[in-house]
Amino acid sequence: MRGPDRPRAARARRSTFEAELSPALRAAVARLFDARDDPERMRSLFDRNDLPMVSFDDERRYRDANRPARLLFRKSLEEMRALRLEDLAPPGALPHPEHALDELLAEGFATGSYEMGFEDGSRLPIVFWTLAHALDGMNVSVFLPADWSEQELLPAARGGGRRALTERELQVLRLAAEGSSGPRIAQQLGISPTTVKTHFENIYEKLGSPDRAAAVATALRLGLIE
C-alpha cells in the first residue's frame, strides 16, 4: 500500500483497535496522544499514570519506566536502562525484535496482547499500546494485565485517597450528567471554559474514562453522583 491510502488505512486500524481496548487503557492511550511531542506533559503522564508505562529508543533500549512498571518488572530504572526489549521477553517471544520495531515505526503504533515473562519463570498476559516516536527518538508503551476488571482498575474512584475526585470535579460531573455543555458548566460554576476542560481531563484520568459520557456513566455506577 502506497501514497495517501496507507495513512488512512493506519488510522482506520487504529480506530478499530482503540474500540476494542478496555476503558482504562483507552483513556491512557488518549492521554498519551495528547502528550505527544510535549516533554513536560509526557513527564507528568509518566509520573502520574497508575498503569505501567515504559519508553524505549530506536535501538530497543529502555529509556524510562514509571513506578508501576518498575514494580512489575522488579527492577530499578538504572537496571531497566541497561536492557533491550527482548531482554524482558519470554524465550522465543521476540525472535526478530528488529522486525517488530520496523513494523512499529512504519505503522506509527502497535497494539495487541502479549505474554510477559519474568526471570523466575512466571508469566503475565498483558494488553498493550505502543506509540512510535511519542517524543523525538522515543517510543512509549502503556499496558495492563489482560484479565483485570475495570473495578480493579478504579480503586481511587471508590476511596478517599490521593486520587479521589475533588468536590469541584464532582460538581462538573453532576452538571454534565444533567446535559450541560462545557461552556454552560463554566457559566453555571463561574469559571472559565479552559478550567472546565482541565477538570474533565483530571476526571478522565482518575476514572479511567476516555470521554465525558463514559466518565458520567462510571461515576453513576460507582455512586459518586446521582
C-alpha positions as CSV (number, residue, x, y, z in Angstrom):
1,M,0.0,0.0,0.0
2,R,1.4,3.4,-1.0
3,G,0.6,7.1,-1.1
4,P,-2.3,8.5,0.9
5,D,-4.0,5.2,1.3
6,R,-1.6,3.9,3.9
7,P,-2.1,6.7,6.5
8,R,-5.9,6.3,6.0
9,A,-5.7,2.6,6.5
10,A,-3.5,3.0,9.6
11,R,-6.0,5.4,11.1
12,A,-8.8,3.0,10.4
13,R,-6.9,0.2,12.1
14,R,-6.1,2.4,15.0
15,S,-9.8,3.3,15.5
16,T,-10.7,-0.4,15.3
17,F,-8.1,-1.4,17.9
18,E,-9.0,1.5,20.2
19,A,-12.6,0.5,20.2
20,E,-11.6,-2.9,21.5
21,L,-9.5,-1.6,24.4
22,S,-10.7,-1.5,27.9
23,P,-11.9,2.0,29.0
24,A,-8.9,2.4,31.4
25,L,-6.3,1.6,28.7
26,R,-8.2,3.6,26.1
27,A,-8.1,6.6,28.4
28,A,-4.4,6.2,29.0
29,V,-3.8,6.0,25.2
30,A,-5.8,9.2,24.7
31,R,-3.6,11.0,27.2
32,L,-0.5,9.5,25.6
33,F,-1.5,11.1,22.2
34,D,-2.3,14.4,24.0
35,A,1.2,14.4,25.4
36,R,2.9,13.6,22.1
37,D,5.9,15.9,21.3
38,D,5.5,17.7,24.6
39,P,8.3,16.6,27.0
40,E,6.8,18.3,30.0
41,R,3.3,16.7,29.6
42,M,4.9,13.3,28.9
43,R,7.0,13.6,32.1
44,S,3.8,14.4,34.0
45,L,2.0,11.5,32.4
46,F,4.8,9.1,33.4
47,D,4.8,10.4,36.9
48,R,1.0,10.3,37.5
49,N,-0.2,7.3,35.4
50,D,-1.3,4.3,37.5
51,L,-0.8,1.9,34.6
52,P,2.7,0.7,33.8
53,M,4.5,2.8,31.1
54,V,7.9,2.4,29.5
55,S,9.8,4.2,26.8
56,F,12.5,2.9,24.6
57,D,14.6,4.2,21.7
58,D,15.1,3.0,18.2
59,E,17.8,0.7,19.3
60,R,15.2,-1.0,21.5
61,R,16.9,0.1,24.7
62,Y,14.7,1.1,27.6
63,R,14.9,4.9,28.4
64,D,12.3,5.3,31.1
65,A,9.8,3.3,33.2
66,N,7.3,4.7,35.6
67,R,6.9,3.3,39.1
68,P,4.2,0.8,38.3
69,A,6.3,-0.6,35.5
70,R,9.4,-0.8,37.7
71,L,7.5,-2.6,40.5
72,L,6.0,-5.0,37.9
73,F,9.5,-5.8,36.4
74,R,11.1,-5.7,39.9
75,K,13.9,-3.6,38.5
76,S,15.3,-0.2,39.2
77,L,15.3,2.4,36.5
78,E,19.1,2.0,36.2
79,E,18.7,-1.7,35.7
80,M,16.0,-1.1,33.1
81,R,18.2,1.3,31.1
82,A,20.8,-1.5,30.7
83,L,18.3,-3.7,28.9
84,R,16.6,-4.0,25.5
85,L,13.0,-5.0,24.9
86,E,13.9,-8.6,24.1
87,D,15.8,-8.9,27.4
88,L,12.5,-8.8,29.3
89,A,10.6,-11.1,26.9
90,P,10.0,-14.8,27.4
91,P,12.4,-17.1,25.5
92,G,11.5,-17.1,21.8
93,A,8.8,-14.5,22.2
94,L,10.7,-11.9,20.0
95,P,12.8,-14.0,17.6
96,H,13.3,-11.0,15.3
97,P,12.9,-7.9,17.6
98,E,14.4,-5.6,14.9
99,H,11.5,-6.5,12.6
100,A,8.9,-5.8,15.3
101,L,10.5,-2.3,15.7
102,D,10.5,-1.7,12.0
103,E,6.8,-2.5,11.8
104,L,6.1,-0.2,14.8
105,L,7.9,2.7,13.1
106,A,6.2,2.0,9.8
107,E,2.7,2.0,11.2
108,G,3.2,4.6,13.9
109,F,1.6,2.4,16.6
110,A,1.3,-1.2,17.8
111,T,-1.2,-2.8,20.0
112,G,-2.3,-6.3,21.0
113,S,-2.0,-9.0,23.6
114,Y,1.3,-10.4,24.8
115,E,2.6,-12.8,27.5
116,M,5.2,-11.0,29.6
117,G,7.9,-13.2,31.1
118,F,9.9,-12.8,34.3
119,E,13.3,-14.2,35.5
120,D,11.6,-16.6,37.9
121,G,9.8,-18.3,35.0
122,S,6.4,-16.8,35.8
123,R,4.3,-15.2,33.0
124,L,1.6,-12.5,32.8
125,P,-0.8,-11.9,29.9
126,I,-1.0,-8.2,29.2
127,V,-2.7,-5.9,26.7
128,F,-0.5,-3.1,25.4
129,W,-0.5,0.0,23.2
130,T,2.8,1.5,21.8
131,L,3.1,4.9,20.2
132,A,6.1,5.3,17.9
133,H,8.1,8.5,18.4
134,A,5.9,9.9,21.1
135,L,8.9,12.2,21.7
136,D,11.9,12.7,19.4
137,G,13.5,9.3,19.1
138,M,11.5,7.8,21.9
139,N,8.6,5.2,21.7
140,V,6.2,4.8,24.6
141,S,4.2,1.8,25.7
142,V,1.4,1.6,28.2
143,F,-0.1,-1.8,29.3
144,L,-2.1,-3.6,31.8
145,P,-2.9,-7.2,32.9
146,A,-5.2,-8.7,30.3
147,D,-7.6,-10.3,32.8
148,W,-8.1,-7.3,35.2
149,S,-11.6,-5.9,35.5
150,E,-12.5,-2.3,35.3
151,Q,-13.4,-2.4,39.0
152,E,-9.8,-3.5,39.7
153,L,-8.5,-0.5,37.7
154,L,-10.6,2.1,39.5
155,P,-9.6,1.9,43.2
156,A,-9.2,5.7,43.6
157,A,-12.8,6.4,42.5
158,R,-14.2,4.4,45.3
159,G,-11.9,5.6,48.1
160,G,-10.8,8.8,49.7
161,G,-7.1,8.5,48.7
162,R,-5.0,11.0,46.8
163,R,-6.7,10.3,43.5
164,A,-10.3,10.8,44.7
165,L,-12.4,13.3,42.8
166,T,-12.5,16.8,44.3
167,E,-15.8,18.4,45.2
168,R,-15.4,20.8,42.1
169,E,-14.8,17.8,39.8
170,L,-18.0,16.2,41.3
171,Q,-19.9,19.4,40.6
172,V,-18.7,19.3,37.0
173,L,-19.7,15.7,36.6
174,R,-23.2,16.4,38.1
175,L,-23.8,19.2,35.6
176,A,-22.5,17.1,32.7
177,A,-24.9,14.3,33.8
178,E,-27.8,16.8,33.6
179,G,-26.8,17.5,30.0
180,S,-24.9,20.8,30.4
181,S,-22.2,21.5,27.8
182,G,-18.7,22.7,28.7
183,P,-19.4,26.4,28.2
184,R,-22.7,26.0,30.1
185,I,-20.9,24.3,33.0
186,A,-18.4,27.2,33.0
187,Q,-21.2,29.7,33.2
188,Q,-23.0,27.8,36.0
189,L,-19.9,27.5,38.1
190,G,-18.5,30.9,37.4
191,I,-15.2,29.5,36.0
192,S,-13.6,29.6,32.5
193,P,-14.2,27.0,29.8
194,T,-10.5,26.2,30.0
195,T,-10.8,25.4,33.7
196,V,-13.8,23.1,32.9
197,K,-11.7,21.3,30.3
198,T,-8.9,20.8,32.9
199,H,-11.4,19.4,35.3
200,F,-12.6,17.0,32.7
201,E,-9.1,15.9,31.9
202,N,-8.4,15.2,35.6
203,I,-11.8,13.3,35.9
204,Y,-10.9,11.1,32.9
205,E,-7.6,10.2,34.4
206,K,-9.0,9.4,37.8
207,L,-11.9,7.4,36.5
208,G,-10.0,5.8,33.6
209,S,-12.7,7.1,31.2
210,P,-12.0,8.0,27.6
211,D,-14.7,10.7,27.3
212,R,-17.4,12.7,29.0
213,A,-20.2,10.1,28.5
214,A,-18.1,7.3,29.9
215,A,-17.0,9.4,32.9
216,V,-20.6,10.2,33.7
217,A,-21.6,6.5,33.3
218,T,-18.7,5.4,35.5
219,A,-19.5,8.0,38.2
220,L,-23.1,6.9,38.3
221,R,-22.2,3.3,38.5
222,L,-19.8,3.9,41.4
223,G,-22.4,6.1,43.2
224,L,-20.2,9.2,43.1
225,I,-23.1,11.2,41.6
226,E,-26.9,10.6,41.4
